[in-house]
Amino acid sequence: MLLGVSGAVVVAPTPPPGIPTPPAAAAPVSTTSSLFTSSTAAGGTSNSVANASS
């Protein structure tokens, strides 16, 4: 979970600078969904543990 959280913190601030204000609002949501998807692809076990913790 710590790695996932750290990844979210690092990825979230990245899109806003290159993307205008309107898309920036939607960016965090899309980023979060992407992170969950990536977590599932990277390791189903870790994702299951994260879901259980959440």
mmCIF entry with sequence, helices, sheets and N, C-alpha, C, O atoms, coordinates in Angstrom:
data_MODEL
# 
_entry.id   MODEL 
# 
_entity.id                         1 
_entity.type                       polymer 
_entity.pdbx_number_of_molecules   1 
# 
_entity_poly.entity_id                      1 
_entity_poly.type                           'polypeptide(L)' 
_entity_poly.nstd_linkage                   no 
_entity_poly.nstd_monomer                   no 
_entity_poly.pdbx_seq_one_letter_code       MLLGVSGAVVVAPTPPPGIPTPPAAAAPVSTTSSLFTSSTAAGGTSNSVANASS 
_entity_poly.pdbx_seq_one_letter_code_can   MLLGVSGAVVVAPTPPPGIPTPPAAAAPVSTTSSLFTSSTAAGGTSNSVANASS 
_entity_poly.pdbx_strand_id                 A 
# 
loop_
_entity_poly_seq.entity_id 
_entity_poly_seq.num 
_entity_poly_seq.mon_id 
_entity_poly_seq.hetero 
1 1  MET n 
1 2  LEU n 
1 3  LEU n 
1 4  GLY n 
1 5  VAL n 
1 6  SER n 
1 7  GLY n 
1 8  ALA n 
1 9  VAL n 
1 10 VAL n 
1 11 VAL n 
1 12 ALA n 
1 13 PRO n 
1 14 THR n 
1 15 PRO n 
1 16 PRO n 
1 17 PRO n 
1 18 GLY n 
1 19 ILE n 
1 20 PRO n 
1 21 THR n 
1 22 PRO n 
1 23 PRO n 
1 24 ALA n 
1 25 ALA n 
1 26 ALA n 
1 27 ALA n 
1 28 PRO n 
1 29 VAL n 
1 30 SER n 
1 31 THR n 
1 32 THR n 
1 33 SER n 
1 34 SER n 
1 35 LEU n 
1 36 PHE n 
1 37 THR n 
1 38 SER n 
1 39 SER n 
1 40 THR n 
1 41 ALA n 
1 42 ALA n 
1 43 GLY n 
1 44 GLY n 
1 45 THR n 
1 46 SER n 
1 47 ASN n 
1 48 SER n 
1 49 VAL n 
1 50 ALA n 
1 51 ASN n 
1 52 ALA n 
1 53 SER n 
1 54 SER n 
# 
_struct_asym.id          A 
_struct_asym.entity_id   1 
# 
loop_
_struct_conf.conf_type_id 
_struct_conf.id 
_struct_conf.pdbx_PDB_helix_id 
_struct_conf.beg_label_comp_id 
_struct_conf.beg_label_asym_id 
_struct_conf.beg_label_seq_id 
_struct_conf.pdbx_beg_PDB_ins_code 
_struct_conf.end_label_comp_id 
_struct_conf.end_label_asym_id 
_struct_conf.end_label_seq_id 
_struct_conf.pdbx_end_PDB_ins_code 
_struct_conf.beg_auth_comp_id 
_struct_conf.beg_auth_asym_id 
_struct_conf.beg_auth_seq_id 
_struct_conf.end_auth_comp_id 
_struct_conf.end_auth_asym_id 
_struct_conf.end_auth_seq_id 
_struct_conf.pdbx_PDB_helix_class 
_struct_conf.details 
_struct_conf.pdbx_PDB_helix_length 
HELX_P HELX_P1 AA1 LEU A 2  ? VAL A 11 ? LEU A 2  VAL A 11 1 ? 10 
HELX_P HELX_P2 AA2 PRO A 15 ? GLY A 18 ? PRO A 15 GLY A 18 1 ? 4  
HELX_P HELX_P3 AA3 THR A 21 ? ALA A 42 ? THR A 21 ALA A 42 1 ? 22 
HELX_P HELX_P4 AA4 GLY A 44 ? SER A 53 ? GLY A 44 SER A 53 1 ? 10 
# 
_struct_conf_type.id          HELX_P 
_struct_conf_type.criteria    ? 
_struct_conf_type.reference   ? 
# 
loop_
_atom_site.group_PDB 
_atom_site.id 
_atom_site.type_symbol 
_atom_site.label_atom_id 
_atom_site.label_alt_id 
_atom_site.label_comp_id 
_atom_site.label_asym_id 
_atom_site.label_entity_id 
_atom_site.label_seq_id 
_atom_site.pdbx_PDB_ins_code 
_atom_site.Cartn_x 
_atom_site.Cartn_y 
_atom_site.Cartn_z 
_atom_site.occupancy 
_atom_site.B_iso_or_equiv 
_atom_site.pdbx_formal_charge 
_atom_site.auth_seq_id 
_atom_site.auth_comp_id 
_atom_site.auth_asym_id 
_atom_site.auth_atom_id 
_atom_site.pdbx_PDB_model_num 
ATOM 1   N N  . MET A 1 1  ? 0.832   -1.211  0.000   1.00 0.00 ? 1  MET A N  1 
ATOM 2   C CA . MET A 1 1  ? 0.000   0.000   0.000   1.00 0.00 ? 1  MET A CA 1 
ATOM 3   C C  . MET A 1 1  ? 0.865   1.258   0.000   1.00 0.00 ? 1  MET A C  1 
ATOM 4   O O  . MET A 1 1  ? 0.554   2.233   -0.685  1.00 0.00 ? 1  MET A O  1 
ATOM 5   N N  . LEU A 1 2  ? 1.931   1.232   0.757   1.00 0.00 ? 2  LEU A N  1 
ATOM 6   C CA . LEU A 1 2  ? 2.786   2.415   0.827   1.00 0.00 ? 2  LEU A CA 1 
ATOM 7   C C  . LEU A 1 2  ? 3.320   2.773   -0.554  1.00 0.00 ? 2  LEU A C  1 
ATOM 8   O O  . LEU A 1 2  ? 3.360   3.945   -0.929  1.00 0.00 ? 2  LEU A O  1 
ATOM 9   N N  . LEU A 1 3  ? 3.728   1.755   -1.307  1.00 0.00 ? 3  LEU A N  1 
ATOM 10  C CA . LEU A 1 3  ? 4.260   2.014   -2.639  1.00 0.00 ? 3  LEU A CA 1 
ATOM 11  C C  . LEU A 1 3  ? 3.161   2.603   -3.520  1.00 0.00 ? 3  LEU A C  1 
ATOM 12  O O  . LEU A 1 3  ? 3.398   3.542   -4.281  1.00 0.00 ? 3  LEU A O  1 
ATOM 13  N N  . GLY A 1 4  ? 1.958   2.042   -3.409  1.00 0.00 ? 4  GLY A N  1 
ATOM 14  C CA . GLY A 1 4  ? 0.844   2.541   -4.212  1.00 0.00 ? 4  GLY A CA 1 
ATOM 15  C C  . GLY A 1 4  ? 0.533   3.992   -3.877  1.00 0.00 ? 4  GLY A C  1 
ATOM 16  O O  . GLY A 1 4  ? 0.294   4.809   -4.766  1.00 0.00 ? 4  GLY A O  1 
ATOM 17  N N  . VAL A 1 5  ? 0.540   4.303   -2.586  1.00 0.00 ? 5  VAL A N  1 
ATOM 18  C CA . VAL A 1 5  ? 0.263   5.680   -2.159  1.00 0.00 ? 5  VAL A CA 1 
ATOM 19  C C  . VAL A 1 5  ? 1.347   6.613   -2.678  1.00 0.00 ? 5  VAL A C  1 
ATOM 20  O O  . VAL A 1 5  ? 1.055   7.697   -3.184  1.00 0.00 ? 5  VAL A O  1 
ATOM 21  N N  . SER A 1 6  ? 2.588   6.191   -2.551  1.00 0.00 ? 6  SER A N  1 
ATOM 22  C CA . SER A 1 6  ? 3.697   7.020   -3.018  1.00 0.00 ? 6  SER A CA 1 
ATOM 23  C C  . SER A 1 6  ? 3.561   7.259   -4.523  1.00 0.00 ? 6  SER A C  1 
ATOM 24  O O  . SER A 1 6  ? 3.789   8.367   -5.010  1.00 0.00 ? 6  SER A O  1 
ATOM 25  N N  . GLY A 1 7  ? 3.190   6.209   -5.246  1.00 0.00 ? 7  GLY A N  1 
ATOM 26  C CA . GLY A 1 7  ? 3.019   6.339   -6.693  1.00 0.00 ? 7  GLY A CA 1 
ATOM 27  C C  . GLY A 1 7  ? 1.928   7.340   -7.016  1.00 0.00 ? 7  GLY A C  1 
ATOM 28  O O  . GLY A 1 7  ? 2.068   8.147   -7.934  1.00 0.00 ? 7  GLY A O  1 
ATOM 29  N N  . ALA A 1 8  ? 0.835   7.288   -6.255  1.00 0.00 ? 8  ALA A N  1 
ATOM 30  C CA . ALA A 1 8  ? -0.276  8.210   -6.483  1.00 0.00 ? 8  ALA A CA 1 
ATOM 31  C C  . ALA A 1 8  ? 0.180   9.649   -6.251  1.00 0.00 ? 8  ALA A C  1 
ATOM 32  O O  . ALA A 1 8  ? -0.172  10.559  -7.002  1.00 0.00 ? 8  ALA A O  1 
ATOM 33  N N  . VAL A 1 9  ? 0.967   9.831   -5.201  1.00 0.00 ? 9  VAL A N  1 
ATOM 34  C CA . VAL A 1 9  ? 1.442   11.180  -4.872  1.00 0.00 ? 9  VAL A CA 1 
ATOM 35  C C  . VAL A 1 9  ? 2.357   11.708  -5.970  1.00 0.00 ? 9  VAL A C  1 
ATOM 36  O O  . VAL A 1 9  ? 2.314   12.890  -6.310  1.00 0.00 ? 9  VAL A O  1 
ATOM 37  N N  . VAL A 1 10 ? 3.178   10.831  -6.517  1.00 0.00 ? 10 VAL A N  1 
ATOM 38  C CA . VAL A 1 10 ? 4.121   11.248  -7.557  1.00 0.00 ? 10 VAL A CA 1 
ATOM 39  C C  . VAL A 1 10 ? 3.413   11.475  -8.886  1.00 0.00 ? 10 VAL A C  1 
ATOM 40  O O  . VAL A 1 10 ? 3.710   12.438  -9.593  1.00 0.00 ? 10 VAL A O  1 
ATOM 41  N N  . VAL A 1 11 ? 2.482   10.596  -9.226  1.00 0.00 ? 11 VAL A N  1 
ATOM 42  C CA . VAL A 1 11 ? 1.787   10.689  -10.513 1.00 0.00 ? 11 VAL A CA 1 
ATOM 43  C C  . VAL A 1 11 ? 0.777   11.834  -10.549 1.00 0.00 ? 11 VAL A C  1 
ATOM 44  O O  . VAL A 1 11 ? 0.675   12.542  -11.551 1.00 0.00 ? 11 VAL A O  1 
ATOM 45  N N  . ALA A 1 12 ? 0.039   12.015  -9.470  1.00 0.00 ? 12 ALA A N  1 
ATOM 46  C CA . ALA A 1 12 ? -1.018  13.037  -9.445  1.00 0.00 ? 12 ALA A CA 1 
ATOM 47  C C  . ALA A 1 12 ? -0.510  14.433  -9.807  1.00 0.00 ? 12 ALA A C  1 
ATOM 48  O O  . ALA A 1 12 ? -1.115  15.094  -10.651 1.00 0.00 ? 12 ALA A O  1 
ATOM 49  N N  . PRO A 1 13 ? 0.595   14.906  -9.188  1.00 0.00 ? 13 PRO A N  1 
ATOM 50  C CA . PRO A 1 13 ? 1.090   16.247  -9.497  1.00 0.00 ? 13 PRO A CA 1 
ATOM 51  C C  . PRO A 1 13 ? 1.644   16.381  -10.920 1.00 0.00 ? 13 PRO A C  1 
ATOM 52  O O  . PRO A 1 13 ? 1.767   17.494  -11.431 1.00 0.00 ? 13 PRO A O  1 
ATOM 53  N N  . THR A 1 14 ? 1.973   15.277  -11.549 1.00 0.00 ? 14 THR A N  1 
ATOM 54  C CA . THR A 1 14 ? 2.574   15.338  -12.878 1.00 0.00 ? 14 THR A CA 1 
ATOM 55  C C  . THR A 1 14 ? 1.626   15.837  -13.977 1.00 0.00 ? 14 THR A C  1 
ATOM 56  O O  . THR A 1 14 ? 2.027   16.708  -14.749 1.00 0.00 ? 14 THR A O  1 
ATOM 57  N N  . PRO A 1 15 ? 0.394   15.332  -14.086 1.00 0.00 ? 15 PRO A N  1 
ATOM 58  C CA . PRO A 1 15 ? -0.509  15.760  -15.164 1.00 0.00 ? 15 PRO A CA 1 
ATOM 59  C C  . PRO A 1 15 ? -0.884  17.243  -15.145 1.00 0.00 ? 15 PRO A C  1 
ATOM 60  O O  . PRO A 1 15 ? -0.848  17.869  -16.204 1.00 0.00 ? 15 PRO A O  1 
ATOM 61  N N  . PRO A 1 16 ? -1.241  17.838  -14.011 1.00 0.00 ? 16 PRO A N  1 
ATOM 62  C CA . PRO A 1 16 ? -1.686  19.243  -13.985 1.00 0.00 ? 16 PRO A CA 1 
ATOM 63  C C  . PRO A 1 16 ? -0.801  20.224  -14.749 1.00 0.00 ? 16 PRO A C  1 
ATOM 64  O O  . PRO A 1 16 ? -1.328  21.019  -15.527 1.00 0.00 ? 16 PRO A O  1 
ATOM 65  N N  . PRO A 1 17 ? 0.534   20.204  -14.562 1.00 0.00 ? 17 PRO A N  1 
ATOM 66  C CA . PRO A 1 17 ? 1.381   21.178  -15.260 1.00 0.00 ? 17 PRO A CA 1 
ATOM 67  C C  . PRO A 1 17 ? 1.203   21.162  -16.775 1.00 0.00 ? 17 PRO A C  1 
ATOM 68  O O  . PRO A 1 17 ? 1.142   22.220  -17.400 1.00 0.00 ? 17 PRO A O  1 
ATOM 69  N N  . GLY A 1 18 ? 1.121   19.985  -17.364 1.00 0.00 ? 18 GLY A N  1 
ATOM 70  C CA . GLY A 1 18 ? 1.013   19.888  -18.818 1.00 0.00 ? 18 GLY A CA 1 
ATOM 71  C C  . GLY A 1 18 ? -0.414  19.996  -19.308 1.00 0.00 ? 18 GLY A C  1 
ATOM 72  O O  . GLY A 1 18 ? -0.655  20.256  -20.487 1.00 0.00 ? 18 GLY A O  1 
ATOM 73  N N  . ILE A 1 19 ? -1.379  19.795  -18.390 1.00 0.00 ? 19 ILE A N  1 
ATOM 74  C CA . ILE A 1 19 ? -2.789  19.819  -18.785 1.00 0.00 ? 19 ILE A CA 1 
ATOM 75  C C  . ILE A 1 19 ? -3.471  21.076  -18.245 1.00 0.00 ? 19 ILE A C  1 
ATOM 76  O O  . ILE A 1 19 ? -3.180  21.504  -17.128 1.00 0.00 ? 19 ILE A O  1 
ATOM 77  N N  . PRO A 1 20 ? -4.380  21.675  -19.032 1.00 0.00 ? 20 PRO A N  1 
ATOM 78  C CA . PRO A 1 20 ? -5.123  22.874  -18.592 1.00 0.00 ? 20 PRO A CA 1 
ATOM 79  C C  . PRO A 1 20 ? -5.911  22.625  -17.306 1.00 0.00 ? 20 PRO A C  1 
ATOM 80  O O  . PRO A 1 20 ? -5.956  21.503  -16.802 1.00 0.00 ? 20 PRO A O  1 
ATOM 81  N N  . THR A 1 21 ? -6.527  23.677  -16.787 1.00 0.00 ? 21 THR A N  1 
ATOM 82  C CA . THR A 1 21 ? -7.254  23.558  -15.514 1.00 0.00 ? 21 THR A CA 1 
ATOM 83  C C  . THR A 1 21 ? -8.448  22.600  -15.580 1.00 0.00 ? 21 THR A C  1 
ATOM 84  O O  . THR A 1 21 ? -8.569  21.744  -14.703 1.00 0.00 ? 21 THR A O  1 
ATOM 85  N N  . PRO A 1 22 ? -9.330  22.703  -16.573 1.00 0.00 ? 22 PRO A N  1 
ATOM 86  C CA . PRO A 1 22 ? -10.503 21.816  -16.621 1.00 0.00 ? 22 PRO A CA 1 
ATOM 87  C C  . PRO A 1 22 ? -10.135 20.331  -16.570 1.00 0.00 ? 22 PRO A C  1 
ATOM 88  O O  . PRO A 1 22 ? -10.634 19.609  -15.707 1.00 0.00 ? 22 PRO A O  1 
ATOM 89  N N  . PRO A 1 23 ? -9.264  19.856  -17.486 1.00 0.00 ? 23 PRO A N  1 
ATOM 90  C CA . PRO A 1 23 ? -8.881  18.443  -17.466 1.00 0.00 ? 23 PRO A CA 1 
ATOM 91  C C  . PRO A 1 23 ? -8.159  18.063  -16.174 1.00 0.00 ? 23 PRO A C  1 
ATOM 92  O O  . PRO A 1 23 ? -8.211  16.909  -15.749 1.00 0.00 ? 23 PRO A O  1 
ATOM 93  N N  . ALA A 1 24 ? -7.492  19.021  -15.558 1.00 0.00 ? 24 ALA A N  1 
ATOM 94  C CA . ALA A 1 24 ? -6.740  18.741  -14.335 1.00 0.00 ? 24 ALA A CA 1 
ATOM 95  C C  . ALA A 1 24 ? -7.672  18.214  -13.258 1.00 0.00 ? 24 ALA A C  1 
ATOM 96  O O  . ALA A 1 24 ? -7.285  17.361  -12.459 1.00 0.00 ? 24 ALA A O  1 
ATOM 97  N N  . ALA A 1 25 ? -8.902  18.719  -13.234 1.00 0.00 ? 25 ALA A N  1 
ATOM 98  C CA . ALA A 1 25 ? -9.866  18.277  -12.227 1.00 0.00 ? 25 ALA A CA 1 
ATOM 99  C C  . ALA A 1 25 ? -10.203 16.804  -12.438 1.00 0.00 ? 25 ALA A C  1 
ATOM 100 O O  . ALA A 1 25 ? -10.360 16.054  -11.475 1.00 0.00 ? 25 ALA A O  1 
ATOM 101 N N  . ALA A 1 26 ? -10.314 16.397  -13.695 1.00 0.00 ? 26 ALA A N  1 
ATOM 102 C CA . ALA A 1 26 ? -10.651 15.009  -13.995 1.00 0.00 ? 26 ALA A CA 1 
ATOM 103 C C  . ALA A 1 26 ? -9.412  14.120  -13.938 1.00 0.00 ? 26 ALA A C  1 
ATOM 104 O O  . ALA A 1 26 ? -9.517  12.911  -13.730 1.00 0.00 ? 26 ALA A O  1 
ATOM 105 N N  . ALA A 1 27 ? -8.241  14.721  -14.123 1.00 0.00 ? 27 ALA A N  1 
ATOM 106 C CA . ALA A 1 27 ? -6.995  13.959  -14.152 1.00 0.00 ? 27 ALA A CA 1 
ATOM 107 C C  . ALA A 1 27 ? -6.790  13.090  -12.914 1.00 0.00 ? 27 ALA A C  1 
ATOM 108 O O  . ALA A 1 27 ? -6.498  11.901  -13.044 1.00 0.00 ? 27 ALA A O  1 
ATOM 109 N N  . PRO A 1 28 ? -6.938  13.666  -11.705 1.00 0.00 ? 28 PRO A N  1 
ATOM 110 C CA . PRO A 1 28 ? -6.725  12.854  -10.488 1.00 0.00 ? 28 PRO A CA 1 
ATOM 111 C C  . PRO A 1 28 ? -7.589  11.606  -10.471 1.00 0.00 ? 28 PRO A C  1 
ATOM 112 O O  . PRO A 1 28 ? -7.128  10.539  -10.067 1.00 0.00 ? 28 PRO A O  1 
ATOM 113 N N  . VAL A 1 29 ? -8.842  11.727  -10.907 1.00 0.00 ? 29 VAL A N  1 
ATOM 114 C CA . VAL A 1 29 ? -9.755  10.577  -10.910 1.00 0.00 ? 29 VAL A CA 1 
ATOM 115 C C  . VAL A 1 29 ? -9.257  9.529   -11.895 1.00 0.00 ? 29 VAL A C  1 
ATOM 116 O O  . VAL A 1 29 ? -9.177  8.345   -11.568 1.00 0.00 ? 29 VAL A O  1 
ATOM 117 N N  . SER A 1 30 ? -8.926  9.969   -13.095 1.00 0.00 ? 30 SER A N  1 
ATOM 118 C CA . SER A 1 30 ? -8.429  9.044   -14.106 1.00 0.00 ? 30 SER A CA 1 
ATOM 119 C C  . SER A 1 30 ? -7.126  8.409   -13.654 1.00 0.00 ? 30 SER A C  1 
ATOM 120 O O  . SER A 1 30 ? -6.896  7.216   -13.857 1.00 0.00 ? 30 SER A O  1 
ATOM 121 N N  . THR A 1 31 ? -6.276  9.224   -13.039 1.00 0.00 ? 31 THR A N  1 
ATOM 122 C CA . THR A 1 31 ? -4.990  8.720   -12.550 1.00 0.00 ? 31 THR A CA 1 
ATOM 123 C C  . THR A 1 31 ? -5.209  7.650   -11.502 1.00 0.00 ? 31 THR A C  1 
ATOM 124 O O  . THR A 1 31 ? -4.535  6.620   -11.507 1.00 0.00 ? 31 THR A O  1 
ATOM 125 N N  . THR A 1 32 ? -6.154  7.892   -10.599 1.00 0.00 ? 32 THR A N  1 
ATOM 126 C CA . THR A 1 32 ? -6.439  6.930   -9.534  1.00 0.00 ? 32 THR A CA 1 
ATOM 127 C C  . THR A 1 32 ? -6.906  5.616   -10.139 1.00 0.00 ? 32 THR A C  1 
ATOM 128 O O  . THR A 1 32 ? -6.455  4.542   -9.743  1.00 0.00 ? 32 THR A O  1 
ATOM 129 N N  . SER A 1 33 ? -7.813  5.711   -11.100 1.00 0.00 ? 33 SER A N  1 
ATOM 130 C CA . SER A 1 33 ? -8.327  4.507   -11.747 1.00 0.00 ? 33 SER A CA 1 
ATOM 131 C C  . SER A 1 33 ? -7.193  3.769   -12.447 1.00 0.00 ? 33 SER A C  1 
ATOM 132 O O  . SER A 1 33 ? -7.107  2.542   -12.389 1.00 0.00 ? 33 SER A O  1 
ATOM 133 N N  . SER A 1 34 ? -6.327  4.528   -13.107 1.00 0.00 ? 34 SER A N  1 
ATOM 134 C CA . SER A 1 34 ? -5.194  3.931   -13.809 1.00 0.00 ? 34 SER A CA 1 
ATOM 135 C C  . SER A 1 34 ? -4.265  3.230   -12.829 1.00 0.00 ? 34 SER A C  1 
ATOM 136 O O  . SER A 1 34 ? -3.747  2.150   -13.113 1.00 0.00 ? 34 SER A O  1 
ATOM 137 N N  . LEU A 1 35 ? -4.057  3.857   -11.672 1.00 0.00 ? 35 LEU A N  1 
ATOM 138 C CA . LEU A 1 35 ? -3.177  3.266   -10.667 1.00 0.00 ? 35 LEU A CA 1 
ATOM 139 C C  . LEU A 1 35 ? -3.748  1.939   -10.191 1.00 0.00 ? 35 LEU A C  1 
ATOM 140 O O  . LEU A 1 35 ? -3.014  0.960   -10.053 1.00 0.00 ? 35 LEU A O  1 
ATOM 141 N N  . PHE A 1 36 ? -5.056  1.900   -9.940  1.00 0.00 ? 36 PHE A N  1 
ATOM 142 C CA . PHE A 1 36 ? -5.679  0.658   -9.500  1.00 0.00 ? 36 PHE A CA 1 
ATOM 143 C C  . PHE A 1 36 ? -5.541  -0.403  -10.588 1.00 0.00 ? 36 PHE A C  1 
ATOM 144 O O  . PHE A 1 36 ? -5.253  -1.566  -10.304 1.00 0.00 ? 36 PHE A O  1 
ATOM 145 N N  . THR A 1 37 ? -5.749  0.011   -11.834 1.00 0.00 ? 37 THR A N  1 
ATOM 146 C CA . THR A 1 37 ? -5.623  -0.925  -12.955 1.00 0.00 ? 37 THR A CA 1 
ATOM 147 C C  . THR A 1 37 ? -4.194  -1.430  -13.054 1.00 0.00 ? 37 THR A C  1 
ATOM 148 O O  . THR A 1 37 ? -3.954  -2.624  -13.237 1.00 0.00 ? 37 THR A O  1 
ATOM 149 N N  . SER A 1 38 ? -3.248  -0.505  -12.931 1.00 0.00 ? 38 SER A N  1 
ATOM 150 C CA . SER A 1 38 ? -1.836  -0.873  -13.004 1.00 0.00 ? 38 SER A CA 1 
ATOM 151 C C  . SER A 1 38 ? -1.477  -1.815  -11.866 1.00 0.00 ? 38 SER A C  1 
ATOM 152 O O  . SER A 1 38 ? -0.730  -2.776  -12.051 1.00 0.00 ? 38 SER A O  1 
ATOM 153 N N  . SER A 1 39 ? -2.019  -1.526  -10.685 1.00 0.00 ? 39 SER A N  1 
ATOM 154 C CA . SER A 1 39 ? -1.734  -2.370  -9.527  1.00 0.00 ? 39 SER A CA 1 
ATOM 155 C C  . SER A 1 39 ? -2.233  -3.782  -9.787  1.00 0.00 ? 39 SER A C  1 
ATOM 156 O O  . SER A 1 39 ? -1.570  -4.758  -9.437  1.00 0.00 ? 39 SER A O  1 
ATOM 157 N N  . THR A 1 40 ? -3.405  -3.883  -10.402 1.00 0.00 ? 40 THR A N  1 
ATOM 158 C CA . THR A 1 40 ? -3.979  -5.198  -10.700 1.00 0.00 ? 40 THR A CA 1 
ATOM 159 C C  . THR A 1 40 ? -3.087  -5.936  -11.683 1.00 0.00 ? 40 THR A C  1 
ATOM 160 O O  . THR A 1 40 ? -2.825  -7.128  -11.527 1.00 0.00 ? 40 THR A O  1 
ATOM 161 N N  . ALA A 1 41 ? -2.621  -5.211  -12.705 1.00 0.00 ? 41 ALA A N  1 
ATOM 162 C CA . ALA A 1 41 ? -1.784  -5.839  -13.726 1.00 0.00 ? 41 ALA A CA 1 
ATOM 163 C C  . ALA A 1 41 ? -0.425  -6.218  -13.146 1.00 0.00 ? 41 ALA A C  1 
ATOM 164 O O  . ALA A 1 41 ? 0.134   -7.267  -13.465 1.00 0.00 ? 41 ALA A O  1 
ATOM 165 N N  . ALA A 1 42 ? 0.095   -5.339  -12.285 1.00 0.00 ? 42 ALA A N  1 
ATOM 166 C CA . ALA A 1 42 ? 1.413   -5.578  -11.710 1.00 0.00 ? 42 ALA A CA 1 
ATOM 167 C C  . ALA A 1 42 ? 1.380   -6.767  -10.758 1.00 0.00 ? 42 ALA A C  1 
ATOM 168 O O  . ALA A 1 42 ? 2.253   -7.633  -10.804 1.00 0.00 ? 42 ALA A O  1 
ATOM 169 N N  . GLY A 1 43 ? 0.368   -6.805  -9.897  1.00 0.00 ? 43 GLY A N  1 
ATOM 170 C CA . GLY A 1 43 ? 0.287   -7.925  -8.956  1.00 0.00 ? 43 GLY A CA 1 
ATOM 171 C C  . GLY A 1 43 ? -1.095  -8.053  -8.365  1.00 0.00 ? 43 GLY A C  1 
ATOM 172 O O  . GLY A 1 43 ? -1.486  -7.248  -7.521  1.00 0.00 ? 43 GLY A O  1 
ATOM 173 N N  . GLY A 1 44 ? -1.842  -9.053  -8.795  1.00 0.00 ? 44 GLY A N  1 
ATOM 174 C CA . GLY A 1 44 ? -3.208  -9.242  -8.301  1.00 0.00 ? 44 GLY A CA 1 
ATOM 175 C C  . GLY A 1 44 ? -3.228  -9.422  -6.795  1.00 0.00 ? 44 GLY A C  1 
ATOM 176 O O  . GLY A 1 44 ? -4.146  -8.953  -6.123  1.00 0.00 ? 44 GLY A O  1 
ATOM 177 N N  . THR A 1 45 ? -2.220  -10.098 -6.262  1.00 0.00 ? 45 THR A N  1 
ATOM 178 C CA . THR A 1 45 ? -2.181  -10.350 -4.809  1.00 0.00 ? 45 THR A CA 1 
ATOM 179 C C  . THR A 1 45 ? -2.069  -9.037  -4.047  1.00 0.00 ? 45 THR A C  1 
ATOM 180 O O  . THR A 1 45 ? -2.797  -8.807  -3.081  1.00 0.00 ? 45 THR A O  1 
ATOM 181 N N  . SER A 1 46 ? -1.157  -8.181  -4.482  1.00 0.00 ? 46 SER A N  1 
ATOM 182 C CA . SER A 1 46 ? -0.965  -6.896  -3.801  1.00 0.00 ? 46 SER A CA 1 
ATOM 183 C C  . SER A 1 46 ? -2.247  -6.079  -3.887  1.00 0.00 ? 46 SER A C  1 
ATOM 184 O O  . SER A 1 46 ? -2.650  -5.441  -2.915  1.00 0.00 ? 46 SER A O  1 
ATOM 185 N N  . ASN A 1 47 ? -2.884  -6.102  -5.054  1.00 0.00 ? 47 ASN A N  1 
ATOM 186 C CA . ASN A 1 47 ? -4.113  -5.341  -5.241  1.00 0.00 ? 47 ASN A CA 1 
ATOM 187 C C  . ASN A 1 47 ? -5.194  -5.856  -4.307  1.00 0.00 ? 47 ASN A C  1 
ATOM 188 O O  . ASN A 1 47 ? -5.933  -5.066  -3.718  1.00 0.00 ? 47 ASN A O  1 
ATOM 189 N N  . SER A 1 48 ? -5.295  -7.170  -4.167  1.00 0.00 ? 48 SER A N  1 
ATOM 190 C CA . SER A 1 48 ? -6.297  -7.754  -3.286  1.00 0.00 ? 48 SER A CA 1 
ATOM 191 C C  . SER A 1 48 ? -6.061  -7.309  -1.854  1.00 0.00 ? 48 SER A C  1 
ATOM 192 O O  . SER A 1 48 ? -7.005  -6.991  -1.131  1.00 0.00 ? 48 SER A O  1 
ATOM 193 N N  . VAL A 1 49 ? -4.801  -7.289  -1.446  1.00 0.00 ? 49 VAL A N  1 
ATOM 194 C CA . VAL A 1 49 ? -4.452  -6.858  -0.095  1.00 0.00 ? 49 VAL A CA 1 
ATOM 195 C C  . VAL A 1 49 ? -4.815  -5.397  0.097   1.00 0.00 ? 49 VAL A C  1 
ATOM 196 O O  . VAL A 1 49 ? -5.331  -5.011  1.146   1.00 0.00 ? 49 VAL A O  1 
ATOM 197 N N  . ALA A 1 50 ? -4.546  -4.585  -0.917  1.00 0.00 ? 50 ALA A N  1 
ATOM 198 C CA . ALA A 1 50 ? -4.858  -3.157  -0.838  1.00 0.00 ? 50 ALA A CA 1 
ATOM 199 C C  . ALA A 1 50 ? -6.366  -2.968  -0.723  1.00 0.00 ? 50 ALA A C  1 
ATOM 200 O O  . ALA A 1 50 ? -6.833  -2.148  0.068   1.00 0.00 ? 50 ALA A O  1 
ATOM 201 N N  . ASN A 1 51 ? -7.127  -3.723  -1.510  1.00 0.00 ? 51 ASN A N  1 
ATOM 202 C CA . ASN A 1 51 ? -8.586  -3.614  -1.453  1.00 0.00 ? 51 ASN A CA 1 
ATOM 203 C C  . ASN A 1 51 ? -9.088  -4.024  -0.081  1.00 0.00 ? 51 ASN A C  1 
ATOM 204 O O  . ASN A 1 51 ? -9.980  -3.380  0.470   1.00 0.00 ? 51 ASN A O  1 
ATOM 205 N N  . ALA A 1 52 ? -8.531  -5.078  0.471   1.00 0.00 ? 52 ALA A N  1 
ATOM 206 C CA . ALA A 1 52 ? -8.938  -5.564  1.790   1.00 0.00 ? 52 ALA A CA 1 
ATOM 207 C C  . ALA A 1 52 ? -8.639  -4.498  2.836   1.00 0.00 ? 52 ALA A C  1 
ATOM 208 O O  . ALA A 1 52 ? -9.447  -4.256  3.733   1.00 0.00 ? 52 ALA A O  1 
ATOM 209 N N  . SER A 1 53 ? -7.483  -3.867  2.719   1.00 0.00 ? 53 SER A N  1 
ATOM 210 C CA . SER A 1 53 ? -7.101  -2.827  3.671   1.00 0.00 ? 53 SER A CA 1 
ATOM 211 C C  . SER A 1 53 ? -8.004  -1.614  3.514   1.00 0.00 ? 53 SER A C  1 
ATOM 212 O O  . SER A 1 53 ? -8.385  -0.977  4.496   1.00 0.00 ? 53 SER A O  1 
ATOM 213 N N  . SER A 1 54 ? -8.340  -1.305  2.274   1.00 0.00 ? 54 SER A N  1 
ATOM 214 C CA . SER A 1 54 ? -9.208  -0.169  2.017   1.00 0.00 ? 54 SER A CA 1 
ATOM 215 C C  . SER A 1 54 ? -10.621 -0.532  2.451   1.00 0.00 ? 54 SER A C  1 
ATOM 216 O O  . SER A 1 54 ? -11.534 0.284   2.327   1.00 0.00 ? 54 SER A O  1 
# 
